[in-house]
Amino acid sequence: MMLERRGDGVIEDGGEGELTIQGGTGKYASMEHACPYVASQLPDRRMIVKAACN
């Protein structure tokens, strides 16, 4: 599961936020990790999202 959190606005406006990856199966079932991201709006309602998950 992946959750997206923003301090303000909506992702369609672009900007920064945080993705939280939770769960999985087997040994990854209790995994949780937060990753910062930057979203950029493109023409024709397309979007680029760059995340740095280490």
C-alpha positions in Angstrom: 0.0 0.0 0.0 1.2 3.5 -0.8 -0.2 6.6 0.9 0.4 10.2 -0.2 0.5 13.1 2.2 0.6 16.8 1.4 0.8 19.8 3.7 -1.4 21.9 1.4 -3.1 22.0 -2.0 -3.7 19.0 -4.2 -1.2 16.8 -6.1 -2.6 18.0 -9.4 -1.1 21.4 -8.6 2.4 19.8 -8.4 4.9 20.5 -5.6 6.4 18.5 -2.8 4.9 15.8 -0.5 5.6 12.5 1.2 4.8 8.9 0.1 4.5 6.3 2.8 4.9 2.6 1.7 3.3 0.2 4.1 3.1 -3.6 4.2 3.8 -6.3 1.8 3.9 -10.1 2.1 6.2 -12.5 4.0 9.2 -10.8 5.6 8.0 -7.4 4.2 4.6 -7.6 5.9 5.6 -5.1 8.6 7.6 -2.8 6.4 6.9 1.0 6.5 9.0 3.6 4.8 8.5 7.3 4.0 9.9 8.9 0.9 9.8 12.6 -0.1 8.6 13.4 -3.6 8.2 16.3 -6.1 5.3 16.3 -8.6 5.3 18.3 -11.8 2.1 18.9 -13.9 2.5 18.4 -17.7 0.2 19.3 -20.6 -2.8 17.0 -21.3 -3.4 16.2 -17.6 -0.1 14.2 -17.3 2.2 14.3 -14.3 5.7 13.4 -13.4 6.4 12.3 -9.8 10.0 11.9 -8.6 10.5 10.1 -5.3 13.7 9.4 -3.4 13.2 6.1 -1.5 16.4 4.8 0.1 
